[in-house]
Structure formats: structure tokens, C-alpha cells
Amino acid sequence: MSHQYFVLAAPVEVAEEVKGSKFITVLFHAADQQAFRNQLQLVKEQYPSANHYCQAFVISAPGDNAVVGFSDDGEPAGSAGRPMLNVLVGAQLGYCGVVVVRYFGGTKLGVGGLVRAYAGGVKFALSQASLLTREPTETVTLHCQYSELGSVEHFCQKQQLLIEDKQFAEQVAVKIQLPLSCIDQLCEQLNAIHPVAITIIRNSANIRR
């Protein structure tokens, strides 16, 4: 059964001070891991003299098979990245990354204090964020004749389905994102456009927004 989740409508940046240390939380949309790495590099360039750049990401729809990662970036193990990730997962936020930049203020916070500071920064950013609702989708590959491509494109436009890619060979291979909640119904409707000419290959392991 599929579940709705959230994505960021726009990036968010907030700052807090805890016992002299400054924590800057940057929360942003990340469609894939390369996009996350690019944004992380931008944050490092923006705050080049910081002591730590702790990180977490969810590069998928949240759930049992979510693509996630985190880093404590030199802070004590378990004090930063994992608590940050837990906040993202708990908020049902997908396709996102967060970097918390720390400027050390001279007072050690201890592991418990660091957990509260890093997780709290992400919670603060989320409280300021504008979120959009999304539903998990599966990408299907549809093979059709050139003469049927217009009908397929019209159907996708009418149903507000995203065409990811088109490849042209003897037939046209069209990659389409379908909502999991009604994927079988939509596959039947696509096949009905021309049952002989169209075959649909489902990529069952390829779940994405």
C-alpha cells in the first residue's frame, strides 16, 4: 500500500546559538545523491571556516526501502547525522538533504547536547518550511509504434503523468511515472489506446518521485 509523503517547496536556512556555538541548518530538495553533493559543496563554500558540516539525506520516497545516508563529520559518533536523519524520516520528508554547519564556540556540549542541537536545528528548519504533498510512483516503460506516440502523450497530459524519457528505435520506448495507488488501472488504460501496438514493462524495483 502506498503512502503520501512530503517534499520541500523551497530551501530553508535557519541559525541558532547554543552555549556559544553557532549552528546553521540548510534544508533543501535533492532529487539524487549528486544533487545532494552539489548542494553540500555550495554550503561549504558559503561557510568555509566552519568546524563541522554534519549531513543527512533521504533520496527517495520515505519508507522501508528509502535511500538514506548521514555523516557526523568529525563530531562524536551518533551525535549529529543520525539524529538529523531521524527528524527527516519522522517528518515523512522525501527527496531532501540537510546540512548543519557548526562554528565551535569554546564550550563542549557533550553527546546529549549535540544530539539536541543538531536534531533541534532540523526541527527548527522544518517548522519554517513550506511542504508539498506527493504520492509514491513507479516508472513504467511503454513500447509503442510511432503512430501511437501522440495518443500516449495526450493521455499522459490529460492524466497529469510525467514522461521521464523517450527513446526512438524500431518502436518508441516511453518512460512514464504512474502513481502506485492506481498503477494497474492506468496501465490498462494505456494498453487500451492500441492493445496490439503497446506493451508495458513495469520497473518494480524502481520507485521514485
Buried (B, 14 or more C-beta within 10 A) or exposed (E): EBEEBBBBEEBBBBBBEBEEBBBBBBBBBBEBEEBBBEBBEEBEEEBEEBBBBBBBBBBBBBBEEBBEBBBBBEBEEEBBBBBBBBBBBEBBBBBBBBBBBBBEBEEEBEBEBBBBBBBBBBBBBBEEBEBEEBBBBBBBBBBBBEEBBEBBBEBBEEBEBEBEEBEEEEBBBBBBBBBBBEBEEBBEEBBEBBEEBBEBEBEEEEBBB
